[in-house]
Amino acid sequence: MPEAAPVVAVTGMIAGESPAPGVGVIRSLRAHPKFRGRIVGLAYDALESGNFLEGVADDVFLIPYPSQGEEDFFNRLARIKKAGGLDVLMPTLDAELLPVIQAEGRLKKLGVATFLPTKEQFLLRAKDRLYAMAKKNGLPVPRSRAVYDAASAMNSGLPLPFYVKGLFYEAFLASTPRQAAEHFEKVRLKWGLPVILQEAIPGDEYDVCALGDGKGGVLGAVPMRKMQLSDKGKAWAGVTIEDKKLLALATDAVAALRWRGPLELEIMKSRGKYYILEINPRFPAWVYLTQGAGQNLPYACLELALGKRVRKLPPYKTGVMFVRAATDHVMPVGRLESIMTRGEALQEAKRP
């Protein structure tokens, strides 16, 4: 009897100047020759550009922000499952991961699978705890502080310049104590407390996208060197490289955390030394490069969520690059109207 094709829900449908990982995850799933399922895009805003890209999501549903509470978030997923089926949830945004992790038991009872880190693993690599965790496990990181008021930002003891970071997103370079206080307030108002101060280390930027098995092992990892950055510091072009030190650093980080699921390491190379700037608990926006390099990490993660055995992936290809492009998509306004009025946009064949 043939295996039933899964219905997979993916969040993070923003594909603009500061893209979210969702579209890259979906494109990776569709690129795998064995994928036969349906894909549901979950969006927080009707105008998230991934909602309108051809060949991406079969259906799109609006969902409430996790900050509105676990109940609303969970109940919406339950209604989506009842309406059209839902087997696997692949969240791709930092701010939504903890509510999803906390709801894992309820989701399992609902018949929705995930492959995510535990709450403890998630919190250990958070920006306010990264420095302590890394030092305990011998991982190289810049000096950092978690602060709760502007005065502490101005008198942190860190050498200037340093970065002022939100717990989830955004970073601003402060060159003076006054700038540090100004950036602190900006970040606090948008992302809350604590605010993270991190030593600025000059050098070349690298990323590693990896998939942990939850037992300390790495099933796949692809390092890339950033070739071009957007105004917001996002990778706009990159190329896979051969670098054993980068892979060793990713392996050590996954082992220290016993990480389960996808993650991204942002790394700075300065004077021959490597420093972990951040460990992001999800796939990066550039994840589609991993399947192009021969390691389809999103598809492997889907298989793990479905309870399948996944062997360590074959070596990735070096010298494979990506370049992000901004394009205009023209379409009838009906899809937007459906999302805004009904909270969903279904394939025409499924409409009542």
C-alpha positions in Angstrom: 0.0 0.0 0.0 1.6 3.4 -1.0 2.5 5.7 1.8 0.2 8.7 2.3 1.6 12.0 1.1 2.1 14.3 4.1 0.6 17.8 4.4 3.4 20.1 5.6 2.8 23.5 7.1 5.7 26.1 6.9 5.8 29.5 8.5 8.0 32.5 7.6 6.5 33.5 4.2 8.2 36.9 3.9 10.4 37.0 0.8 11.3 40.7 0.6 14.3 42.7 1.6 14.7 40.9 4.9 13.5 37.4 3.9 12.3 34.8 6.3 13.3 31.1 5.8 9.9 29.8 4.9 10.1 30.1 1.1 13.6 28.6 1.0 12.4 25.6 3.1 9.4 25.1 0.8 11.5 25.3 -2.4 13.9 22.8 -0.9 11.1 20.3 -0.1 9.7 20.7 -3.6 13.1 20.2 -5.1 13.5 16.7 -3.6 12.6 14.0 -6.1 10.8 11.9 -3.4 8.6 14.7 -2.1 4.9 14.1 -3.0 3.1 16.0 -0.3 1.1 19.2 -0.1 2.5 22.4 1.4 0.5 24.9 3.5 2.0 28.3 4.0 1.2 29.9 7.4 1.4 33.7 7.4 1.1 36.4 10.0 0.2 39.1 7.5 -1.9 38.9 4.3 0.8 40.8 2.3 3.7 38.4 3.1 5.1 38.1 -0.4 5.6 34.3 -0.2 1.8 34.0 -0.1 1.7 35.0 -3.8 4.6 33.2 -5.4 3.7 30.5 -7.9 4.8 27.0 -7.1 5.4 27.7 -3.5 2.5 27.0 -1.1 -0.6 25.1 -2.3 -2.7 26.8 0.3 -2.1 29.8 2.6 -3.7 30.4 6.0 -3.3 33.4 8.3 -2.4 32.5 11.9 -2.2 34.7 15.0 1.1 35.9 16.4 2.5 33.6 19.2 2.5 36.6 21.5 -1.3 36.5 21.4 -1.1 33.3 23.4 -0.6 29.6 22.9 -4.3 28.8 22.9 -5.1 31.0 19.9 -2.1 29.7 18.0 -2.9 26.1 18.8 -6.6 26.4 18.1 -5.9 27.9 14.7 -3.7 25.0 13.8 -6.4 22.6 14.9 -8.9 24.3 12.6 -6.5 24.2 9.7 -5.9 20.5 10.3 -9.6 19.8 10.4 -10.2 21.8 7.2 -7.6 20.3 5.0 -5.3 18.0 6.9 -2.0 18.8 8.6 0.7 16.2 9.4 3.9 18.2 10.0 4.6 21.7 11.2 8.0 23.4 10.3 8.2 26.7 12.1 11.1 29.0 10.8 10.9 32.1 12.9 12.8 32.6 16.2 9.9 34.3 18.0 7.4 31.6 17.4 9.6 28.6 18.2 9.3 28.5 22.0 5.4 28.5 21.9 5.6 25.7 19.3 8.1 23.7 21.4 5.9 24.2 24.5 2.9 22.9 22.5 4.7 19.9 21.2 2.7 17.4 23.3 -0.6 18.9 22.3 0.4 19.0 18.7 1.4 15.3 18.9 -2.0 14.4 20.3 -3.6 16.4 17.4 -1.5 14.3 14.9 0.9 17.1 14.0 4.6 16.2 14.1 7.6 18.5 14.6 11.4 18.0 14.8 12.6 20.8 17.1 14.9 21.3 20.0 13.8 20.9 23.6 13.0 24.1 25.6 16.3 23.7 27.5 18.3 23.5 24.3 16.5 26.4 22.8 17.2 28.6 25.8 20.8 27.6 26.2 21.8 29.1 22.9 19.7 32.3 23.3 21.6 35.5 22.9 21.5 36.3 26.6 23.0 32.9 27.5 25.2 32.1 24.5 28.4 33.6 26.1 28.1 31.5 29.3 27.1 28.3 27.4 30.0 28.7 24.9 32.6 29.4 27.6 31.5 26.3 29.5 31.9 24.2 26.4 35.1 25.7 25.1 33.4 27.4 22.1 34.9 30.7 20.9 32.5 33.7 21.2 32.9 37.5 21.5 32.5 39.0 24.9 28.9 40.0 25.6 26.5 41.2 28.3 22.8 41.1 28.9 21.6 44.5 30.2 18.2 45.7 31.4 18.6 49.5 31.5 20.3 52.3 29.4 22.8 53.1 32.2 24.2 49.6 32.0 24.4 49.9 28.3 26.5 53.0 28.6 28.8 51.5 31.3 29.0 47.9 30.2 32.8 47.5 30.4 32.9 46.3 26.8 35.3 48.1 24.5 33.7 50.3 21.9 32.4 49.8 19.3 30.0 47.0 20.2 26.7 45.7 18.9 23.4 46.3 20.6 21.1 43.3 19.8 17.5 42.4 20.3 16.8 39.0 21.9 15.3 37.8 18.6 16.3 40.2 15.8 18.2 43.3 14.9 21.6 44.7 15.8 23.0 48.2 15.9 26.6 49.2 16.1 27.3 51.7 19.0 30.5 53.7 18.8 29.9 55.9 21.8 28.1 55.5 25.2 25.4 57.8 24.0 24.8 55.7 20.9 24.7 52.6 23.1 21.9 54.2 25.2 19.9 55.3 22.2 20.2 51.8 20.5 19.2 50.2 23.8 16.0 52.1 23.9 15.2 51.4 20.3 15.8 47.6 20.8 14.0 47.5 24.2 10.8 49.1 22.8 10.7 46.7 19.8 12.0 43.4 21.3 11.8 43.8 25.1 14.3 42.8 27.7 17.1 41.8 28.1 19.1 43.7 25.4 22.3 42.1 24.4 25.6 43.9 24.0 28.3 42.0 22.0 31.9 42.9 21.3 32.4 43.9 17.7 35.0 41.8 16.0 36.2 42.8 12.5 36.6 40.1 9.9 34.9 38.0 7.2 31.4 36.6 7.8 30.5 33.0 7.4 27.4 30.9 8.0 26.9 27.2 8.6 23.4 25.6 8.2 23.2 22.3 10.0 20.8 19.6 11.2 21.2 17.9 14.6 19.9 14.5 15.4 19.1 15.3 19.1 21.8 13.0 20.4 24.8 15.3 19.8 25.4 14.2 16.2 25.3 16.2 12.9 23.3 14.7 10.1 24.4 17.4 7.6 26.1 20.8 7.6 26.8 23.2 4.8 29.2 26.2 5.3 29.1 29.3 3.1 31.0 32.5 2.9 28.9 35.7 2.6 29.8 37.5 -0.6 27.3 40.3 -0.5 25.2 41.8 2.2 21.9 43.8 2.2 21.6 47.1 4.0 20.2 45.2 6.9 23.2 42.9 7.0 21.4 39.9 5.5 23.3 37.6 3.1 22.4 38.5 -0.5 24.9 36.3 -2.1 27.1 33.5 -0.8 29.2 30.5 -1.9 29.8 27.1 -0.3 33.4 26.5 0.7 35.6 23.8 2.0 36.6 24.7 5.6 37.2 21.9 8.1 37.5 24.4 11.0 34.0 25.8 10.3 32.5 22.3 10.1 34.4 21.3 13.3 33.0 24.4 15.1 29.4 23.5 14.0 29.9 19.9 15.1 31.2 21.0 18.5 28.3 23.4 19.0 25.7 20.8 18.1 27.4 18.3 20.4 27.5 20.8 23.3 23.8 21.5 22.9 22.8 18.0 21.9 20.8 19.9 19.3 17.6 18.5 17.8 16.6 20.0 14.5 17.8 22.8 12.2 20.2 25.5 13.3 22.3 28.2 11.8 25.7 29.4 13.1 26.8 33.0 12.3 30.5 33.1 12.5 33.2 35.8 12.1 36.7 34.9 11.0 39.2 37.4 12.3 43.0 37.1 12.0 42.7 33.3 11.4 40.4 32.8 14.4 36.7 31.9 14.4 34.1 33.3 16.7 30.4 32.3 17.0 28.3 35.4 16.9 24.9 33.7 17.1 23.3 30.3 17.0 19.9 30.6 15.4 17.4 27.9 16.3 16.1 27.3 12.7 17.0 27.2 9.1 18.4 30.4 7.6 16.8 32.3 4.7 19.5 31.0 2.4 18.7 27.3 3.2 17.8 26.6 -0.5 21.5 26.7 -1.1 22.0 23.5 0.9 19.9 21.4 -1.5 21.8 22.9 -4.4 25.0 21.8 -2.7 23.7 18.2 -2.4 22.4 18.3 1.2 18.7 18.9 1.3 18.5 19.7 5.0 14.8 20.7 5.0 13.8 17.4 3.4 15.9 15.5 5.9 14.2 17.4 8.7 10.8 16.5 7.3 11.7 12.8 7.3 12.8 13.0 10.9 9.6 14.7 11.9 7.7 11.8 10.2 9.7 9.3 12.3 11.8 8.0 9.6 15.4 7.0 9.9 17.8 9.5 8.3 21.4 8.6 7.7 24.2 11.1 7.6 23.9 13.1 4.4 26.6 12.8 1.7 29.4 15.4 1.5 28.2 18.8 0.1 29.6 20.4 -3.0 31.9 23.3 -2.8 31.8 26.3 -5.2 28.0 26.4 -5.4 26.6 29.9 -4.9 23.4 31.7 -4.5 22.4 35.3 -5.5 19.1 36.7 -4.1 17.0 38.6 -6.6 14.0 41.0 -6.1 11.3 40.6 -8.7 7.8 41.9 -9.2 4.9 39.3 -9.3 1.7 40.5 -11.0 -1.6 38.7 -10.3 -5.3 39.2 -9.8 -6.2 40.8 -6.5 -8.5 37.9 -5.7 -5.9 35.9 -3.7 -5.2 38.8 -1.5 -8.9 39.5 -1.0 -9.4 35.9 0.0 -6.6 36.0 2.6 -7.8 39.3 4.1 -11.5 38.4 4.3 -11.4 34.6 4.9 -8.0 34.2 6.4 -7.0 31.7 3.8 -6.3 31.2 0.1 -7.0 27.7 -1.2 -6.2 26.1 -4.6 -9.1 26.7 -7.0 -9.9 23.0 -7.2 -10.5 22.9 -3.4 -13.0 25.8 -3.2 -16.5 24.8 -2.3 
